Amino acid sequence: MTTLAQTRSPAHRDRRLDGIRTKVLAGDRLTLDDGETLYSTPDLWTVLGLADTVRRRLHGEAAYFNVNRHLNYSNICALSCKFCEFYRKKDDVGAYTRDMEYVKDEVRKAVEAGATEIHSVGGLHPYLPFSYYTDLVATIRAEARRLGSDLHVKAFTAVEIVHLAKIAKVYKGANDFSDAGRQARLDGIRWVLTELKSAGLGSLPGGGAEVFDDRVHDEAYRGKIRSDVWLDVHRIAHELGINTNATILYGHIEQRRERLIHMDMLRRAQDEALARMGYGQVANGKSQMANQEERPITLTRPGIPLPEHAAFSPSHRLTDARSQPAGYFQTIIPLPFFPDGCDLEHLPGPSGLENYRTLAIARLMLDNFPHVKAFWIMQTLPMAQIMLQSGADDIDGTVVWYDITKVGGASTHQEVDVWMLQKAIREAGFEPVERDTVYRRVRRDSTDGTKWSIR
Ligand code: V47
């Protein structure tokens, strides 16, 4: 199989990438300036090829997908983010809030389709009580079990979690900027996550991060939580043993440097999460973390177990693994901005080449994220195939209904079956591996493909 890396045009070879190549091959962390070079070089093939090298080192020939369904419980939102086409106000045409009968019906369809995951997010509904959200999670889990299956519930972005803390009246001290005020808010977030976990929440999706920059925040999504709070929610989730994902929404009013800073903030947060899992003690018992600034925790060096293996397989246990389960960021999902129908509709959105480049740079910069997802719904399946050759190892799942962005402004019904996902992955030169939400391999029953177990 010829990879993109091998088809690089020598005419565009950029010597500025030589030092970056050396670092990538050694598994050393790239700087923000390296990231700028990766963005500015005309030698795109080398950028994609380097990301492919890292991706193959971590995952070999494997490319992951899952069987999932999205369930948007309500599109009513107190916010009015300029990039968002999804939200409605309470009395708008098309506003909806799903009741538990609707939810049960969706669970039945998911189980009949053999799904392993429900991905559920919604707007910041101003009136639903906190019990609605615990009911939602508990109903999904209970109904799936009643039907003889199980569904992992990946639900609620960090933005929703903070909203729920306000709804539950546990987000105290919103205007108190002292340490005590901050601690009160953190306690509220912890309470919400603990309640949701008890109800059956399995993990947090990566949405709501947008771009970690105050200027961009104030111009495009004022009213949303800022980066520090988004990172607090994910850190607390990790402390509670809940895995999470992260996104970056790019190609609107942000600068490339701001994307790189966003990536850097995420990898620092992941350094902390991995340290909590016991990373830093893995290599010959020597700490990788002697000085965090100098020795960040990277997963791209040879011999470092991926967190999912460290978490689930006794043979990969970290020498210093804590007795409490610790969560971490599983995957980064670069989301290209779709202008259709939102307040920033006049912007062009990112080009195809910018999409490839940003995904590859995410793979190179986020050296401690095990996975990079090319979300095929937004990237398109043909582009996701090339992204598998340039940094991505995951293309997400069967999805069925996706309401947040509408490709071409039209139908929200986007479904591929497992066979099509597998075919797309094979065509791209990889071995399709069905995973569950936390990246364990799924085994399908040979006589009834809707039945599954974890290998
Ligand atoms: O947070 C909203 C983005 C996100 C637009 O965790 C837009 O596995 C582009 O987070 N153009 C929600 N993007 C989707 C999301 C996600 C998707 C797939 C998998 C996972 C995961 C998470 O969608 C929002 C926002 O950043 N979004 N509007 C738009 N016009």
Boltz pocket constraint, residues with backbone or C-beta under 6 A from the ligand:
constraints:
  - pocket:
      binder: B
      contacts: [[A, 83], [A, 84], [A, 85], [A, 157], [A, 204], [A, 205], [A, 206], [A, 207], [A, 208], [A, 209], [A, 210], [A, 245], [A, 246], [A, 247], [A, 248], [A, 249], [A, 333], [A, 335], [A, 336], [A, 337], [A, 338], [A, 339], [A, 340], [A, 342], [A, 375], [A, 396], [A, 404], [A, 405]]
      max_distance: 6.0
